[in-house]
């Protein structure tokens, strides 16, 4: 969008890379300056001003799924912006190539132009089809062996920033190495791989893990599995903190082991919608019992939003500054983005304003104030 005609200014407790500042922040499309003094936010009653949330795993929202193509990604980006997400990756499902091509054509439109009211769509998280057919989770049964040519074809349609693969499949270790060399972040997920498979993939350039603990081999003291590889060696990994996919104790254990554990929603079309039936790729899912499930009860993504993710982290004992990094800064760092995920001069003015109960008061995407009426 165009540079706002005039500068905006907000006052409160501002979380900067150097710590909390009690003062004001001045911004247009980018942050111009932050004025104030270091202060403990518990010593006053003013609002919190944090970096906007960054979600690297988003399937849907507002009744729309990325695999629907068309304007689905734009609808999804608008709904998540109303919950504080200022940047996101539109995430695909395991599907036939024709469906993936159509989905990425729709995502490309959202990447090329951010319409008013939308979160910035940075690109694609390709979650499948290069996964293990024995660990589909809620993915449709279209898993296949990876083809570098196919990935390059999709990447030419819309920029693939992350790609999830099962490293134990024949030929996938070589793919991990090739995609890493081309600048994509490769994550390990939907896998029956062993601990050794995970370590080998990391040694070949894999950078993270997809929804840690879910859809991967578990930790056992004699067979550490993919979870063990993550806990022992990972610097980054995503996790779903809806307190349904992963127990709070497991989240805390992962935080102690993985320095830059960051949060994603894995949200579906059911996010922001009433209970009922929705689509997840080619599969029908049901919003019920506080989550989203297949007909057999298998968890199928979530209805989580990033503002609730932040509140959940604080509810299990994290301080607000640490929680903020895990819903914003670490994801930006993972993608190598230095102009988002932090409040400092010259960074994009992606920010959220929260009251003392951590409810959203305002959201700004690149300086544009987002309408929260329908949030």
N, C-alpha and C positions, 0 to 999 in steps of 0.2 A: 504494500500500500504506500501511498505518498506520505512524505514527512508532514506531521501535524503542523498547522499554521502557527500555533503558539505553544509555549512550553507549559507543562503541568508541574505541579509541586505537591508533594505529600509530606505529612509529618508523622512521626511515630518512632517505634523501635525498629531500626533498619538492620537486617542481618547482612553484613559485608564479609568478604573473605578474611578480613582481619578481626572479625568479631562484631558484637552488637554496637551500634551507634544510635544514640538518642538525638534526633535532629530531623532534618528534612532532605528529601531527594528531589532533584530537579531533572526533568526529562522531556524529550520529544520522542522521535522514533528510537533514539538511543539515550542512555543516561548521560546527562551533562555534568552533574556534580552531586556529591553527597556531603552535607554539612552537619556538623554536630560533634559530640564528644562520646568517647567510650562510656558505656553505662550498662548496668545490670537491668534488663527489662522488667525484672520483678520489683524494681524500686519505683515504678510509676505505673499508671493505669492506661497508657496509650496503646494504640493498636500495634500489631506486628506487621512489618513489611518484609516479605521474603521473595527470593527468586521464584519466578513462575515454574510450575511443575513440568517435568519432561517425562513422557511416557513412551517407551520403546516397544510396547507390545499392546496394540489396540486392534481388535477385530471389528468392533462395532459400537453402536449406541443409538438411542433415539429410534429404534425399530429398523435400523439399517445395518447391513453387514458389508464389509469391504468387497466380498466376492460378488455382490450384486452389480458391481461396476457402475457405470453412469455417474451420477452425482453423489453416490453413497459416501465416499470419503469426505466430501465437503460437509454433508449433514453430520457425519460422525465428528469431524473436527470442530464444528460449531457447538455441538452438545458438550464435548469435553472441555472446551474453552470456558463454558459456563460453570465448570467445576474446577477452574484454576489451571488446567493444562494449557500451556502456551506453545509447546512444541511436541510433536508426536511422530511416530512411525506407523503408517497404515500396515496392518499385518494380515497376511493371506492365510489360507487353509491349504492342506493337501488336496489337490484337485487335478483333473486332466489339464493338459497344456492349454487347450482352447479357453478354459475358464480362467486360468492364470493370466493369459494374454489380455483378456477382456478386463479383468480386475485391475491390472497394472495400467491399462489405458485410462481407466477412470481415475486411478490414483495420480497419474501423471498430470491431469488437469488441476488437481488440488495442490500438487507440488509447484507447478508453474505459476499459479496465481492464488494468493491468499485473499479470499473475499472478506469484507468486513464481518466481524463477529466470529471468525474462525481461528483456531489454533494454527500455527505454522506447521504444515506437513513437510517434514524433512526428506522423506523417502519411504522406502519399503523395508519391512521385516518379512522376509520370505520364510515362513514357518512350514517347511515341507515343500515339495513332496519327497525330499531326500531323507526320509526317516525310516525307522525300522517298522515293518508291517506288524510285528509282534508287540509293539508298544505305541499304538495309535493314540491311546487316551481317547479324546473326543474328536480326533481327526478322522475324516472319511477314509475309506479303504482304497486310496489311490497312491499309496507309497510306491516309489520307484527308485531305481539306482540312478545316481547323479550323472548328469552329462554337462560338461563344461560349456559345450555349445548352447545347450538349452538355457543355462544360467546367463550366458552372455546375451542371448536373444532377449530374455526378459529384462536384463539390466539396460539394454538399449531402449526399452520402452519407458521405464521409470527407474530412477536410481535405487539400487538395492544397497542399503546400508548394513543390514544384518541378514544372515542366513543361518537357519537351524539345520544341522545335519546329524545323522547317527554315524559316528566314526567307524563303527565295527563293520559296516557294509563294505564289500570288496570295492576298491578303487576310491573310497571316500577320503582316505588319508592324503592321497595325492591331490584330491580336489581341495581339501582344506588348505594345503600349501599353495596351490595355484590361486585360489580366491583371495587368500591373505595377501599374496604378492600383488594382486590387482586392487588392493585397498578396501576390500570388504571385511567386515567383522564376522567371523564364523563362530557360531555358538553350538554347543553340544546339547542335544535334547531328543526326546521321543526315541530313547535308545535302550537297547539291552546290552550295551557294551560293558566290559569289565573295567575295573580300576586301571588296568594296564592299557586298555583301549583309550581311556580318557587321558592318561598321561602322554601316550604317544601322540594323540591329537593336539594336545597343548604344545608338545615339542615341535609339532609341524605348523604351529601358528594359530591354532584355535585360541580365542580370546575370552570366552565366557560360557555360561551355561543357561539354558532356557528353562524358565520357571523351576528353579532349584527344588529338588525333592520330588516333583511331580513328573510322571512319565519317564522315569529313569531307574536304573538298578539301585537298590537301597544299600545303605551302609551296614555291613556286618563285620564283626571283628576278624573274621577269617576270609571274608570276601568283601572288601571295602566298596566295590561297585563304583558307578559313576558319581554317586554322591560323595564317596570317599575321595575320589580324584579331585572333586571340586573343593572339598573342605581342606584337603592337604596342600593343594597347589594353586588354586585360583586367586587371581587378584580382583577380578570382577565377576559378578553373576547377578542375574535378575531373580527376583522372588515375588510372589503374590501375597501381599499382607492383608488379605481380607479376613484373616483369622479362621478361615474355613479350609482353604487349600493346605495351609501349613500351621501347625500348632505354635503358639507364641514361644514355647521353649525351644523348638527347632529353629525358629527365626533368630532367637538370641544366640543359639549355638553357632549358627552360620555367620552371624555378625562378628563373633569373636574370632572365627577362622578366616573369613574372607574380608580383606581390608576395605574393599569398595563394593560391598553388597548394596545393590540399588533396587528400587521397587518398581513394579509394573502393575497394570490393572488386569491384563488379559481380558479386557472387557468385551462383551458381546452386544448384539443388537438389543438385548433385553435391558441394557443399562439405561436408566432413566425412564423405564417403561413399567406398566403394571404387570402383575403376574399373568402368565399365559404362554402361548406357543410362539416360537420365533425360529428363524433359520440361522444356522452356523455353517457357512459354506453350503453343501448340498444336504446337510443333516438338519432334522427338526429337533429343537431343544425346548426345554420347558423352564420358565422362571418360577421357582417354587422353593420352599424350605430355606429361604435366605440365600439361594444361589441359582445357578443355571445347570441343568442336568439333561443327559440323554434319557430316553425312555426307560433304560435299565438302571437308572440312578447314578451313572458315572458323571462326575463333575465335568462340565463342558464350558470352560471359561468362567467369567464372573460378571457381576453387575457393579463391580468396584469403580469408584472414581478416585482421582488422586487426592482430592481434599479429604476424603474419608480415609485414604491410605495414611495420610499424615496424622490424622487424629488417632488411628489405630496404633501407629508406632508410639505416639506419646502415651497412649493408654497402657501399653505394655512396659513402659518405663524409660523410653528414650527421652533425652532432653530435646527441646524444640530445634536447636541448632543442628544437632546430629540428625534428627528426623528430616530436616529440610535438605540436607546434603543427599539423603537417600531417595528423595523424590524429585531431585533436580540436578544438583551439581555433579554427582558421580556419573549420572547418565550422560551429561554433556562431556565430561572428561573421557568417558569410554569411547564416544564417537569422535573425540579430538576437536570438539567445538569449544573455543575459548571466549566467544562473544555471547554466550547464553549460559544460564544456570548459575549466575553470580551477579550480585549488584555492585557494580563498579563503573567508573567513568568509561564511556565509549562502548560498553556492552549494550546489547539491545535492551530496550525498556520492557522486558518481560517480567512482570511482577504481580504478586498477589498481596492483598491487604486482608488481615484476619483480626477478628475481635479476640477478646481474652479467652473465650471458649473455643477458639480456633475455627469459628464459622467464617466463611467468606463474606467480605464486605465489598471488595472490588477486585477486578482482574484487568490487567493491561497486557496486550500483545503488541509488541513493537510500538508502544506508546498509545495504541488505540484502546479506549475503555470498552470493555465487553458488557453487553446488556445481560444482566443476570435475572431478568424478570421471569424467564421460563426455567431457571435452574431448579 
